[in-house]
Amino acid sequence: MESLLLSADTLPFSSSSLPKPLSVPILQNPNFHYSHRRRRFSSLAAAAAAVQMKETKLWGGRFEDTVTDAVEKFTESISFDKSLYKHDIMGSRAHATMLAHQGLMSDADRDIILKGLDEIEKQIESGEFAWRTDREDVHMNIEAALTDLVGEPAKKLHTARSRNDQVCTDFRLWCRDAIDAIVLRIKQLQVALVKLALKNEGLIVPGYTHLQRAQPVLLQHLLLAYVEQLERDASRLLDCRVRMNFCPLGACALAGTGLPIDRFMTSEALGFTAPMRNSIDAVSDRDFVLEFLSANSITAVHLSRLGEEWVLWASEEFGFLTPSDSVSTGSSIMPQKKNPDPMELVRGKSARVIGDLVSLLVLCKGLPQAYNRDLQEDKEPVFDSVKAIAGMLEVSAEFAQNITFNQERIRNSLPAGHLDATTLADYLVKKGIPFRTSHDIVGKSVALCVTRNCQLQDLSLDELKSISPTFEKDVNEYLGVENAIKNFSSYGSTGSECVSSQMDYWVTKFQLN
């Protein structure tokens, strides 16, 4: 028979609790005496019983019984909050340094702790660290592992802090880094859109309101509209970062501490603006994640709108753009299909980003002060939101770099819809006609075109004069989409000079020249 192998990997804690797996040879040796086998089986049973005992919790001093397996499984958060390990270690380094500076631990203990934290960080990053669910969360896993590694000095690390202020500090540090990463992705998409605009200088496309043809616009102008939205998205995130950047560490459970700590020292060491003023607010506030997810949701809506427009434009009905094969997918049954799936998924994933925000709002709405365990549920929606929005930004930039606008198809589509009608109304205003009267005159001109199945520029001067004697020969300078574009002149408009100015601004900002 084969050896019976009892591995610590199958138990609810790591192999660090056992020096090596227990291997028992069973009937492998014909001379193996029964009494010896019995002693070995007895040792095995004792070992199995020993490993089944749960580790005493770091908070377990007043408890006589251990939590049940169901409670432990339900309440653990290590499965997701281990993502905070780097920031937890960062906070612990700053805290230990402050405690030594304040005389609450010796410099020697501080150095032992810092060295131990360095070793644990290396183990985590190399994949050698054993995360244990019986140690509940990232904080307890690292602290318990530190105690296993360096012994007694590690027990001083939790002086003048609680998991309540510790997790808030870790989470703010993580969110701060996430914002920096998202803002960088936003800039990358903006650059991709500006470069796409540069490639399509002078291309006129139909502008839509109510998804009905409205007025001609330069494609550059339309693309820069998304660049502007993304700029506001980045600005919102950076504003959120400013409000987020205050340090909860040292607030402890909720009331602070009577020990002589220096919260300004730890705040400065971690790159925060200052410590949070109110210890109750410090541990219970989740405004920073609500604001963060709100900003992400607005960004997701903008990306979804971009995705919707490009999906429509890639359809046979529009035919305005063609994505390259590298950013398209096919159909499992229809061999002719070429789908702009990435932008459909951008549109779809916006729903989960918005849902993450709603989850956090509902989570926080009924909580009394101060910390409540409900707030353990704040991390997964944030992690999900950040992962989704980062992916949406990345694939949108990739898509923008791999599409071609079908200029001939777009030009052939421009005559439909009387896109120069509003410009014609402006012409009459310049002749002294009140706008409402001008609107009515042009409306009648369009009606005539509908009956004759022609465009405004196809009407003769006599036909226009039959509607209003105000029309003169110079009206031809206002008819047609090219003339319409030339006549836009207001700041921020789609006029050629205005758009050229906008392009210059973004090219300079992103140093693309």
C-alpha positions in Angstrom: 0.0 0.0 0.0 1.1 3.6 -0.6 2.1 5.9 2.2 -0.7 7.8 4.0 0.2 11.5 3.5 -1.2 14.1 5.9 -0.3 17.6 4.5 -0.8 20.8 6.4 -2.0 22.3 3.0 -5.3 20.4 3.5 -5.8 22.0 6.9 -7.2 25.4 7.8 -3.8 26.9 8.5 -0.4 27.0 6.8 2.5 24.6 6.7 4.4 26.9 8.9 2.7 25.2 11.9 4.2 21.9 11.0 7.9 21.3 10.2 7.0 18.9 7.4 4.2 16.7 6.2 3.7 13.5 8.3 4.3 10.4 6.2 3.4 7.0 7.7 4.5 3.8 5.8 1.7 1.3 6.0 2.5 -2.4 5.5 5.4 -1.4 3.1 7.9 -3.5 5.1 6.9 -7.2 5.7 9.0 -7.1 8.9 7.1 -4.0 10.1 5.9 -5.1 13.6 2.2 -4.6 14.6 3.1 -2.9 17.9 5.4 -0.5 16.0 2.6 0.2 13.5 0.2 0.8 16.5 2.7 3.3 18.0 3.1 5.1 14.7 -0.7 5.2 14.2 -1.1 6.6 17.7 1.5 9.3 17.0 -0.3 10.1 13.8 -3.7 10.5 15.6 -2.1 12.7 18.2 -0.5 14.9 15.5 -3.8 15.1 13.6 -5.6 16.1 16.8 -3.0 18.7 17.5 -3.2 20.3 14.1 -7.0 20.4 14.3 -6.7 22.8 17.2 -7.2 26.4 16.1 -4.6 29.0 16.8 -5.5 31.3 19.7 -6.7 34.6 18.2 -4.6 37.7 18.9 -7.8 39.1 20.4 -8.8 35.9 22.2 -7.8 36.6 25.8 -11.3 36.9 27.2 -12.7 34.0 25.2 -13.0 30.4 26.4 -14.2 28.8 23.1 -13.0 29.1 19.6 -15.3 30.3 16.8 -16.9 27.6 14.7 -15.7 26.8 11.3 -18.8 28.3 9.7 -18.3 31.6 11.5 -14.6 31.7 10.7 -15.2 31.0 7.0 -18.0 33.6 6.9 -16.1 36.4 8.7 -12.6 36.0 7.2 -11.5 38.7 4.8 -8.0 37.5 4.0 -9.2 36.1 0.7 -9.5 39.6 -0.7 -7.9 42.1 1.7 -4.5 40.5 1.3 -4.2 43.0 -1.6 -3.5 45.6 1.0 -0.3 43.8 2.2 2.1 46.4 0.9 0.2 49.3 2.4 -0.3 47.4 5.7 3.5 46.8 5.9 4.1 50.5 5.0 1.8 51.6 7.8 3.5 49.3 10.3 7.0 50.6 9.4 5.8 54.1 10.0 4.1 53.2 13.3 7.0 51.2 14.6 9.4 54.1 13.8 7.1 56.5 15.6 6.7 54.3 18.7 10.5 54.1 19.0 10.8 57.8 18.6 8.3 58.4 21.3 10.0 55.9 23.7 7.2 53.3 23.5 9.6 50.7 22.2 13.4 50.5 22.0 15.4 51.2 18.9 16.6 47.7 18.9 13.0 46.3 18.9 12.1 48.8 16.1 15.0 47.5 14.0 14.0 43.9 14.6 10.5 44.7 13.6 11.5 46.6 10.5 13.8 43.7 9.4 11.0 41.2 10.0 8.6 43.3 8.0 11.1 43.4 5.1 11.4 39.6 5.2 7.6 39.1 5.3 7.2 41.5 2.3 9.8 39.5 0.4 8.0 36.2 1.2 4.6 37.7 0.0 6.0 39.0 -3.2 7.8 35.7 -4.0 4.7 33.7 -3.3 6.2 31.9 -0.3 4.0 33.5 2.4 1.2 31.3 3.7 -2.0 33.2 4.1 -4.2 31.7 6.8 -7.9 32.1 7.1 -7.8 31.4 10.9 -5.8 34.6 11.1 -8.8 36.4 9.6 -7.4 39.3 7.7 -4.2 40.8 6.2 -3.4 42.7 9.4 -3.5 39.6 11.7 -1.7 37.5 9.1 1.2 39.8 8.9 1.3 40.6 12.7 1.1 36.9 13.6 3.7 36.0 11.0 6.0 38.7 12.4 5.6 37.3 15.9 6.5 33.8 14.6 9.5 35.3 12.9 11.0 37.7 15.5 9.2 36.8 18.7 8.5 39.2 21.6 9.4 42.5 19.9 6.5 42.0 17.4 4.0 42.1 20.3 4.8 45.7 20.8 3.9 46.7 17.2 0.1 47.0 17.9 0.7 49.5 20.7 -1.6 52.5 20.3 -3.4 51.3 17.2 -6.4 49.1 16.4 -7.4 47.2 13.4 -10.0 49.9 12.9 -7.5 52.7 12.3 -5.1 50.3 10.7 -7.4 49.2 7.9 -8.6 52.7 7.2 -5.0 53.8 6.8 -4.2 50.8 4.5 -7.3 51.4 2.5 -6.6 55.1 2.0 -3.0 54.3 0.9 -4.3 51.7 -1.5 -7.0 54.0 -3.0 -4.5 56.8 -3.3 -2.2 54.6 -5.4 -5.2 53.4 -7.4 -6.2 56.9 -8.3 -2.7 57.7 -9.5 -2.9 54.6 -11.8 -6.3 55.4 -13.1 -5.4 59.0 -13.9 -2.4 57.8 -15.9 -4.8 55.5 -17.9 -7.1 58.4 -18.5 -4.2 60.4 -19.9 -3.3 57.5 -22.2 -6.8 57.3 -23.6 -6.8 61.1 -24.1 -3.5 60.9 -26.0 -4.9 58.1 -28.2 -8.0 60.2 -29.0 -5.9 63.3 -29.8 -3.7 61.3 -32.1 -6.8 59.9 -33.8 -8.0 63.4 -34.3 -4.7 64.5 -35.8 -5.0 61.7 -38.4 -8.5 63.0 -39.4 -8.0 66.7 -39.8 -10.7 68.4 -41.8 -13.1 65.4 -41.9 -16.7 66.6 -41.5 -19.2 64.2 -39.9 -22.9 64.5 -39.1 -23.6 65.8 -35.6 -26.6 64.3 -33.8 -29.1 65.4 -31.2 -31.8 62.9 -30.2 -29.9 60.6 -32.5 -31.2 62.6 -35.4 -29.0 64.5 -37.8 -28.6 68.0 -36.5 -25.6 70.0 -37.8 -22.2 69.2 -39.4 -19.2 69.0 -37.1 -15.6 68.3 -37.5 -14.6 64.8 -36.4 -11.8 66.4 -34.4 -14.3 68.4 -32.5 -16.3 65.3 -31.6 -13.3 63.4 -30.5 -12.1 66.3 -28.4 -15.5 66.3 -26.6 -14.5 63.0 -25.1 -11.0 64.3 -24.3 -12.7 67.1 -22.3 -14.9 64.7 -20.4 -11.9 62.6 -19.5 -10.1 65.7 -18.3 -12.9 66.3 -15.9 -12.8 62.7 -14.8 -9.1 63.0 -14.0 -9.8 66.2 -12.2 -12.6 64.6 -10.0 -10.2 61.8 -9.1 -7.4 64.2 -8.1 -9.8 66.3 -6.1 -11.0 63.1 -4.4 -7.3 62.2 -3.7 -6.8 65.6 -1.9 -9.7 64.9 0.4 -8.7 61.3 0.9 -5.1 62.1 1.9 -5.6 62.4 5.7 -4.3 59.9 8.1 -6.4 57.8 10.5 -3.5 56.0 12.1 -3.4 56.5 15.9 -7.2 57.0 16.2 -7.1 53.4 17.5 -10.5 51.8 17.9 -12.5 55.0 18.0 -11.4 57.2 21.0 -7.7 57.6 20.5 -5.1 56.7 23.1 -3.6 58.0 26.4 -0.1 56.9 25.2 2.2 59.7 24.0 2.1 59.0 20.3 2.9 61.4 17.5 0.2 61.1 14.8 1.8 64.0 12.8 5.0 61.9 12.5 3.3 58.9 11.1 1.1 61.0 8.8 4.1 62.7 7.3 6.0 59.5 7.0 3.1 58.0 4.9 2.8 61.0 2.7 -0.5 62.2 4.1 -1.4 65.9 4.4 -2.2 65.7 8.1 -3.8 63.3 10.7 -7.6 63.2 10.7 -8.9 65.6 13.4 -11.6 63.4 14.9 -10.8 59.9 16.0 -14.4 58.7 15.7 -14.6 60.1 12.1 -11.2 58.6 11.3 -12.3 55.0 11.8 -15.9 55.2 10.6 -15.6 57.5 7.6 -16.0 55.9 4.1 -16.7 59.1 2.3 -13.3 58.7 0.5 -14.4 55.4 -1.1 -17.9 56.7 -1.9 -16.4 59.7 -3.6 -13.8 57.5 -5.4 -16.4 55.1 -6.7 -18.6 58.0 -7.7 -15.8 59.4 -9.8 -15.2 56.0 -11.3 -18.9 55.7 -12.1 -18.9 59.0 -14.0 -15.8 57.9 -15.9 -17.5 54.6 -16.7 -20.6 56.5 -18.1 -18.3 58.6 -20.3 -16.6 55.4 -21.6 -19.9 53.7 -22.1 -21.1 56.6 -24.2 -17.9 56.5 -26.3 -18.4 52.7 -26.7 -22.1 53.2 -27.7 -21.2 55.7 -30.4 -18.4 53.6 -31.8 -20.5 50.4 -31.8 -23.2 52.3 -33.7 -20.7 53.8 -36.1 -19.2 50.4 -36.8 -22.6 49.0 -37.8 -23.5 48.4 -41.4 -26.2 51.1 -41.1 -23.7 53.8 -40.2 -20.5 52.3 -41.6 -18.5 55.3 -40.4 -15.7 53.4 -38.9 -14.0 50.0 -39.2 -12.1 48.5 -36.3 -9.0 46.4 -37.2 -9.1 42.7 -36.9 -6.8 43.0 -33.8 -9.6 44.6 -31.8 -12.6 42.7 -33.2 -14.2 39.3 -32.7 -16.2 37.0 -34.9 -19.4 34.9 -34.6 -19.4 31.2 -33.7 -22.2 30.6 -36.3 -22.2 33.5 -38.7 -18.9 33.5 -40.6 -19.3 37.0 -42.1 -19.5 38.8 -38.7 -16.9 41.3 -37.4 -18.0 42.6 -34.0 -16.6 45.6 -32.0 -16.8 43.5 -28.9 -14.3 45.4 -26.8 -16.4 48.6 -26.9 -19.6 46.6 -26.2 -17.9 45.2 -23.1 -16.8 48.7 -22.1 -20.5 49.7 -22.3 -21.4 46.6 -20.4 -18.8 46.9 -17.6 -20.0 50.4 -16.8 -23.0 48.7 -15.1 -20.8 46.9 -12.6 -18.8 50.1 -11.8 -22.1 51.9 -11.1 -23.3 48.8 -9.1 -20.2 48.9 -7.0 -21.0 52.5 -6.0 -24.6 51.6 -5.2 -23.4 48.7 -3.0 -21.2 51.0 -1.0 -23.9 53.7 -0.6 -26.4 51.1 0.7 -23.7 49.6 2.9 -23.0 52.9 4.6 -26.5 54.4 4.8 -27.6 52.8 8.1 -24.4 52.6 10.1 -24.2 54.2 13.6 -20.9 55.7 14.7 -18.2 54.5 14.9 -16.7 51.3 13.3 -19.0 48.5 12.4 -18.0 45.1 11.0 -20.3 45.8 8.0 -17.4 48.0 6.7 -15.4 44.9 6.0 -17.6 44.7 2.9 -16.3 48.0 1.5 -13.2 46.5 -0.1 -14.4 44.1 -2.7 -16.6 46.7 -4.5 -13.7 49.1 -4.6 -11.3 46.5 -5.9 -13.8 45.5 -8.5 -14.5 49.1 -9.5 -10.8 49.8 -9.9 -10.1 46.7 -11.9 -13.1 47.3 -14.2 -12.4 51.0 -14.8 -8.7 50.4 -15.5 -9.5 47.7 -18.0 -12.1 49.9 -19.7 -9.7 52.7 -20.1 -6.9 50.5 -21.4 -9.1 48.7 -24.0 -10.7 52.0 -25.1 -7.2 53.4 -25.8 -6.3 50.2 -27.6 -9.4 50.4 -29.7 -8.8 54.1 -30.6 -5.4 53.2 -31.9 -6.9 50.5 -34.2 -9.8 52.0 -36.0 -10.2 53.7 -39.4 -12.8 56.3 -40.2 -14.4 55.5 -43.6 -14.1 59.0 -45.1 -15.9 58.3 -48.4 -18.8 56.7 -46.6 -19.1 59.7 -44.3 -18.9 62.2 -47.1 -21.5 60.4 -49.1 -23.8 60.5 -46.1 -23.5 64.2 -45.4 -26.1 65.6 -47.9 -28.9 63.8 -46.0 -30.6 65.7 -43.1 -30.3 69.4 -44.2 -27.4 69.8 -41.8 -26.9 73.4 -43.0 -30.3 74.6 -42.0 -29.3 76.4 -38.7 -26.4 78.1 -40.6 -29.0 79.4 -43.1 -31.0 80.8 -40.2 -27.9 82.5 -38.9 -27.6 84.1 -42.4 -31.0 85.6 -42.1 -30.2 86.9 -38.6 -27.2 88.7 -40.0 -29.6 90.3 -42.5 -31.6 91.7 -39.6 -34.4 89.1 -39.4 -35.4 88.1 -35.8 -34.3 84.5 -35.1 -37.8 83.1 -34.6 -38.8 84.5 -38.0 -35.6 83.2 -39.5 -36.3 79.8 -38.0 -39.8 79.8 -39.6 -38.4 80.9 -43.0 -35.8 78.1 -43.0 -38.3 75.6 -41.9 -40.5 76.4 -44.9 -37.4 76.2 -47.1 -36.7 72.7 -45.7 -40.3 71.7 -46.3 -39.9 72.7 -50.0 -36.8 70.6 -50.2 -38.7 67.6 -48.8 -41.4 67.9 -51.4 -38.7 68.2 -54.1 -36.4 65.6 -52.6 -33.4 67.9 -52.8 -31.0 69.8 -50.5 -31.1 73.5 -49.5 -28.2 74.3 -51.7 -30.1 72.8 -54.6 -32.8 75.5 -54.4 -32.5 78.4 -56.8 -32.3 82.0 -55.6 -35.7 82.6 -57.0 -37.2 79.7 -55.0 -35.6 81.0 -51.9 -36.9 84.5 -52.6 -40.4 83.1 -53.0 -40.2 82.2 -49.4 -38.4 85.4 -48.2 -37.2 88.4 -50.2 -34.3 88.7 -47.8 -32.3 86.0 -49.5 -29.6 87.4 -51.8 -26.9 85.9 -53.9 -24.5 85.7 -51.0 -26.7 83.0 -49.5 -24.6 80.4 -51.3 -21.7 81.1 -48.9 -23.8 79.6 -46.1 -25.2 76.5 -47.9 -23.6 73.1 -47.8 -21.7 71.4 -44.9 -18.3 72.9 -45.8 -19.7 76.4 -45.8 -21.6 75.7 -42.6 -18.3 74.7 -40.9 -16.6 77.8 -42.2 -19.3 80.0 -40.7 -19.0 78.7 -37.1 -16.9 81.2 -35.2 -17.9 81.3 -31.6 -15.4 80.2 -28.9 -15.5 76.4 -28.5 -17.5 75.9 -31.7 -16.8 73.4 -34.5 -15.4 76.1 -36.8 -12.1 75.2 -38.4 -10.1 77.9 -36.6 -11.8 77.1 -33.2 -11.1 73.4 -33.6 -7.5 74.1 -34.7 -7.1 76.1 -31.5 -8.5 73.3 -29.4 -6.1 70.8 -31.1 -3.1 73.1 -30.4 -4.1 73.2 -26.7 -4.2 69.4 -26.3 -1.2 68.7 -28.5 0.8 71.1 -26.4 -0.6 69.8 -23.1 0.4 66.2 -24.0 3.6 67.3 -25.7 2.7 65.5 -28.9 4.4 67.9 -31.3 
